[in-house]
Amino acid sequence: MKKRIRLIATGGTIACMPTEHGLAPGLDAAALLQYVNADTANVDCIDLFNMDSSNVQPEEWRKIAEEVVRTAEEYEGIVITHGTDTMAYTASMLSFMLRGIHIPVVLTGSQYPIAYPDSDGRKNLLNALLAAEELPGGVYIAFGNAIIKGCRAVKTRTTSLDAFESINYPYVGMVANGRCYRLAEQSVPEEASFSFALDPCVALIKLVPGTSPALLESLLDCDIHGVVVEAFGLGGMHNFRRDHTESIRRLIAAGIPVVLTSQCLYEASTPDIYEVSQALRDAGVISARDMTTEAAVTKLMWVMGQTEDPEEIRALMRKNLCGEIME
């Protein structure tokens, strides 16, 4: 019996058509499906919205999550077509919103519109449909021939067809010869825990040599409720001439959690190694450890939607919720 798959279209390059001002999403889910041979599954289509993913924001994340939950009991898998530019953010946020979901939710898209003769969209969409038939419950990205855990994916290339990488985590699977092969076992919580509440008032600051502490302190007047700082290497910041330590202390004293991550893609960050980071540890920064920046940002948004208590925020940020932190 064919498995029932829901195809949710949200726009993105895969759905783009030429206009006088450039490419813009124009194809609906049914039109996308016409470009692939999906005979193995019974696919039902729905158009949620039709947007360039540069415009996808927390309101759209909530809308996608609500639609997934609303229809999850009716299908064995869900595929979401989405633009590539913010796909990693969406996949990370859905990983937190849909913790423990018992069916696979697979995001995909393309670097070139599916209507183009040489588009990667046909292969990516077909691979996502295959993954939605075979994978256990969870949130994933299917791109190229790779299947990536949603909260571990990062877009690392702007135009290449292998645009996404799995950071600090094995690839979940691959598609070859019309079949989806699992490469890493995925654990699914026994009970689902869905929550769409989030606080979008999170700032991401990337340090450069010479960054003024005033930049961090200015966030106190910007209605920012949480901060993720991309620091140097394992998590270092300036501690003389332009000392960031006092700025971090002021943010934390004002009730603004500060998460410290690295500008390096691979391996974990920590403020526990170098003397230069001791003041940050004492100030109470939260280490992102081996989370991607996308996961750190979306997790902080989601956690602050669950609680306003600083200690609970700290505890949840340190806890592995859906595979975003290596145990």
C-alpha positions as CSV (number, residue, x, y, z in Angstrom):
1,M,0.0,0.0,0.0
2,K,1.3,3.4,-0.9
3,K,2.2,5.6,2.0
4,R,0.3,8.9,2.5
5,I,2.5,11.9,2.2
6,R,1.5,15.5,2.7
7,L,3.4,18.0,0.4
8,I,3.4,21.5,1.9
9,A,4.6,24.3,-0.4
10,T,5.9,27.6,1.0
11,G,7.6,29.1,-2.0
12,G,11.4,29.5,-2.4
13,T,13.6,29.1,-5.5
14,I,12.2,25.7,-6.3
15,A,8.9,27.4,-7.1
16,C,10.3,30.4,-8.8
17,M,9.4,31.8,-12.2
18,P,10.9,34.7,-14.1
19,T,9.3,38.1,-13.7
20,E,10.4,41.5,-15.0
21,H,12.1,42.2,-11.7
22,G,13.8,38.8,-11.3
23,L,12.9,35.4,-10.0
24,A,9.8,35.1,-7.7
25,P,7.9,32.1,-6.3
26,G,5.0,31.3,-8.6
27,L,4.4,27.5,-8.7
28,D,2.1,25.8,-6.3
29,A,2.5,22.4,-4.7
30,A,0.6,20.5,-7.4
31,A,2.7,22.1,-10.1
32,L,5.9,21.2,-8.3
33,L,4.7,17.6,-8.0
34,Q,4.2,17.4,-11.8
35,Y,8.0,17.6,-12.3
36,V,8.7,14.3,-10.4
37,N,7.7,10.7,-10.6
38,A,6.3,10.0,-7.2
39,D,4.5,6.8,-8.0
40,T,5.6,5.0,-4.8
41,A,3.6,7.4,-2.5
42,N,0.1,8.8,-2.3
43,V,0.9,12.6,-2.2
44,D,-1.6,15.2,-1.1
45,C,-0.7,18.9,-1.8
46,I,-1.4,22.1,0.1
47,D,-0.1,25.6,-0.4
48,L,0.6,27.3,2.9
49,F,2.2,30.5,1.5
50,N,4.4,31.4,-1.4
51,M,7.4,33.4,-0.3
52,D,11.0,34.0,-0.9
53,S,12.6,32.5,2.2
54,S,14.4,35.7,3.0
55,N,11.0,36.9,4.1
56,V,10.3,33.8,6.3
57,Q,10.1,34.9,9.9
58,P,8.8,33.5,13.3
59,E,5.2,34.0,12.2
60,E,5.8,31.6,9.3
61,W,7.6,29.1,11.5
62,R,4.5,29.0,13.7
63,K,2.2,28.6,10.8
64,I,4.2,25.7,9.3
65,A,4.4,24.0,12.7
66,E,0.6,24.4,13.3
67,E,-0.1,22.9,9.9
68,V,2.2,19.9,10.5
69,V,0.5,19.1,13.8
70,R,-3.0,19.6,12.4
71,T,-2.5,17.0,9.7
72,A,0.2,14.7,11.2
73,E,-2.3,12.0,12.2
74,E,-3.5,11.6,8.6
75,Y,-0.1,11.0,7.0
76,E,3.0,8.8,7.3
77,G,5.3,11.7,6.3
78,I,5.4,15.4,5.4
79,V,7.5,17.2,2.9
80,I,7.9,21.0,3.0
81,T,9.3,22.9,0.0
82,H,11.2,26.0,1.2
83,G,13.7,28.5,0.1
84,T,17.3,27.6,0.9
85,D,18.4,30.9,2.4
86,T,16.6,30.5,5.7
87,M,15.9,26.7,5.5
88,A,18.4,25.9,8.3
89,Y,16.7,28.3,10.6
90,T,13.2,26.9,9.8
91,A,14.4,23.3,10.2
92,S,16.1,24.1,13.6
93,M,13.0,25.9,14.9
94,L,10.7,23.1,13.8
95,S,13.0,20.7,15.6
96,F,12.2,22.4,18.9
97,M,8.5,23.1,18.1
98,L,7.8,19.6,17.0
99,R,9.8,17.6,19.6
100,G,8.9,13.9,19.5
101,I,6.8,14.0,16.3
102,H,6.2,10.4,15.3
103,I,6.4,11.0,11.5
104,P,9.3,12.4,9.4
105,V,9.0,16.1,8.4
106,V,11.4,16.7,5.5
107,L,12.3,20.1,4.2
108,T,13.8,20.6,0.7
109,G,14.3,23.1,-2.0
110,S,16.7,23.9,-4.8
111,Q,19.4,26.2,-6.0
112,Y,17.6,26.6,-9.4
113,P,13.9,26.8,-10.2
114,I,12.3,23.4,-10.8
115,A,11.0,24.6,-14.2
116,Y,14.6,25.0,-15.5
117,P,15.8,22.0,-17.6
118,D,18.9,21.5,-15.4
119,S,17.3,22.2,-12.1
120,D,18.3,20.3,-9.0
121,G,14.7,20.7,-7.7
122,R,13.4,17.6,-9.3
123,K,16.0,15.3,-7.7
124,N,15.7,17.1,-4.3
125,L,11.9,16.9,-4.2
126,L,11.9,13.2,-5.2
127,N,14.6,12.5,-2.6
128,A,12.6,14.3,0.1
129,L,9.5,12.2,-0.8
130,L,11.6,9.0,-0.5
131,A,13.0,10.2,2.8
132,A,9.5,11.0,4.1
133,E,8.5,7.3,3.4
134,E,11.5,5.8,5.1
135,L,12.8,7.9,7.9
136,P,11.7,7.7,11.6
137,G,9.9,10.6,13.2
138,G,11.8,13.9,13.4
139,V,12.7,17.0,11.3
140,Y,15.2,16.7,8.5
141,I,16.6,18.5,5.4
142,A,17.0,16.5,2.2
143,F,19.3,18.3,-0.3
144,G,21.5,16.8,-3.0
145,N,21.8,13.2,-2.0
146,A,22.1,13.9,1.7
147,I,19.6,13.7,4.6
148,I,20.5,16.0,7.5
149,K,19.1,16.3,11.0
150,G,17.1,19.6,11.0
151,C,18.9,21.2,14.0
152,R,22.3,20.3,12.6
153,A,22.0,21.7,9.0
154,V,23.8,24.8,7.8
155,K,23.8,26.3,4.3
156,T,27.5,26.6,3.4
157,R,27.3,27.3,-0.3
158,T,25.4,30.0,-2.3
159,T,25.0,28.3,-5.7
160,S,26.5,24.7,-5.5
161,L,24.0,21.9,-5.6
162,D,25.4,20.4,-2.3
163,A,24.5,23.6,-0.5
164,F,24.0,22.1,3.0
165,E,26.3,20.4,5.4
166,S,25.6,18.5,8.6
167,I,27.6,20.2,11.4
168,N,29.1,18.2,14.3
169,Y,26.7,15.3,13.6
170,P,26.6,12.3,11.2
171,Y,24.5,12.5,8.1
172,V,21.2,10.8,8.9
173,G,21.0,9.2,5.5
174,M,21.6,9.4,1.8
175,V,19.5,8.7,-1.4
176,A,21.0,6.5,-4.1
177,N,19.5,4.5,-7.0
178,G,16.0,5.6,-6.0
179,R,16.3,4.4,-2.4
180,C,16.8,6.2,0.9
181,Y,19.4,4.6,3.1
182,R,19.8,5.4,6.8
183,L,23.3,6.1,8.0
184,A,22.7,7.1,11.6
185,E,19.9,5.8,13.9
186,Q,17.6,8.5,15.3
187,S,16.1,8.3,18.7
188,V,12.5,9.7,19.1
189,P,11.1,10.7,22.5
190,E,8.3,8.3,23.6
191,E,5.9,11.2,24.0
192,A,5.5,14.2,21.6
193,S,5.9,17.7,23.1
194,F,4.6,20.4,20.8
195,S,4.9,24.1,21.7
196,F,4.8,27.0,19.3
197,A,5.5,29.8,21.8
198,L,8.6,31.7,21.1
199,D,10.2,35.1,21.7
200,P,11.7,36.5,18.5
201,C,13.6,39.4,20.2
202,V,17.0,37.7,19.9
203,A,20.1,39.5,18.5
204,L,23.0,37.7,16.9
205,I,26.3,39.5,17.2
206,K,29.4,38.5,15.3
207,L,32.6,39.9,16.8
208,V,35.5,41.2,14.7
209,P,38.8,42.4,16.1
210,G,38.2,45.9,17.4
211,T,34.4,45.5,18.1
212,S,33.3,48.3,20.5
213,P,31.8,47.2,23.8
214,A,29.2,49.9,23.1
215,L,27.7,47.7,20.4
216,L,26.8,45.1,23.0
217,E,25.6,47.6,25.5
218,S,23.4,49.3,22.9
219,L,21.2,46.2,23.0
220,L,19.9,47.3,26.4
221,D,17.9,50.0,24.6
222,C,16.8,47.9,21.6
223,D,14.0,45.7,23.2
224,I,16.3,42.7,22.9
225,H,15.5,39.8,25.2
226,G,18.3,37.4,24.4
227,V,21.7,37.6,22.7
228,V,23.8,35.0,20.8
229,V,27.5,36.1,20.4
230,E,29.7,34.5,17.8
231,A,33.0,34.8,19.5
232,F,36.5,33.8,18.4
233,G,37.6,30.2,18.3
234,L,36.6,28.4,21.5
235,G,34.7,31.5,22.7
236,G,37.2,34.3,23.3
237,M,36.5,38.0,23.4
238,H,38.6,41.1,23.9
239,N,39.4,41.6,27.6
240,F,41.6,44.7,27.4
241,R,41.5,48.0,25.5
242,R,38.0,47.2,24.3
243,D,36.9,44.9,27.2
244,H,33.6,43.2,26.4
245,T,33.3,41.6,29.9
246,E,31.5,44.5,31.5
247,S,29.1,44.8,28.6
248,I,28.2,41.1,29.0
249,R,27.7,41.5,32.7
250,R,25.4,44.4,32.1
251,L,23.3,42.4,29.7
252,I,23.0,39.5,32.0
253,A,22.3,41.7,35.1
254,A,19.4,43.2,33.0
255,G,17.9,39.7,32.6
256,I,19.1,39.2,29.1
257,P,20.6,35.7,28.6
258,V,23.8,35.7,26.6
259,V,24.7,32.5,24.6
260,L,28.3,32.2,23.6
261,T,29.1,30.3,20.4
262,S,32.0,30.2,17.9
263,Q,32.6,31.6,14.4
264,C,34.1,28.2,13.6
265,L,31.6,25.8,12.0
266,Y,33.0,22.6,13.4
267,E,33.6,21.3,16.9
268,A,32.4,22.7,20.2
269,S,33.0,26.1,21.8
270,T,33.6,26.5,25.5
271,P,34.6,29.4,27.8
272,D,36.4,26.9,30.2
273,I,39.8,26.6,28.5
274,Y,41.5,30.0,28.3
275,E,42.1,32.7,30.9
276,V,40.7,35.3,28.5
277,S,37.3,33.7,29.0
278,Q,37.3,33.3,32.8
279,A,35.4,36.6,33.3
280,L,32.8,35.4,30.9
281,R,32.2,32.3,32.9
282,D,32.0,34.3,36.0
283,A,29.5,36.6,34.4
284,G,27.2,33.7,33.6
285,V,27.3,33.3,29.9
286,I,25.7,30.2,28.5
287,S,28.0,28.0,26.2
288,A,26.4,26.9,23.0
289,R,28.9,24.0,23.0
290,D,28.6,22.3,19.6
291,M,25.3,23.8,18.4
292,T,25.1,25.5,15.1
293,T,24.5,29.3,15.2
294,E,21.1,28.6,13.6
295,A,20.2,26.1,16.4
296,A,21.5,28.5,19.1
297,V,19.4,31.4,17.9
298,T,16.2,29.4,17.3
299,K,16.6,27.4,20.6
300,L,17.0,30.7,22.6
301,M,13.9,32.1,20.9
302,W,12.0,28.9,21.7
303,V,13.3,28.5,25.2
304,M,12.4,32.1,26.1
305,G,8.9,31.4,24.8
306,Q,8.6,28.6,27.4
307,T,9.8,30.5,30.4
308,E,11.0,33.9,31.6
309,D,12.9,32.5,34.6
310,P,16.7,33.0,34.0
311,E,17.7,29.8,35.7
312,E,15.1,27.8,33.7
313,I,16.4,29.4,30.5
314,R,19.9,28.5,31.5
315,A,19.0,24.9,32.3
316,L,17.0,24.4,29.0
317,M,19.7,25.9,26.9
318,R,22.2,23.5,28.4
319,K,19.9,20.5,27.9
320,N,19.9,18.4,24.8
321,L,16.3,18.7,23.6
322,C,16.3,17.2,20.1
323,G,19.9,16.3,19.2
324,E,21.2,19.9,18.9
325,I,23.9,19.2,21.5
326,M,26.2,16.2,21.5
327,E,25.8,14.3,24.8
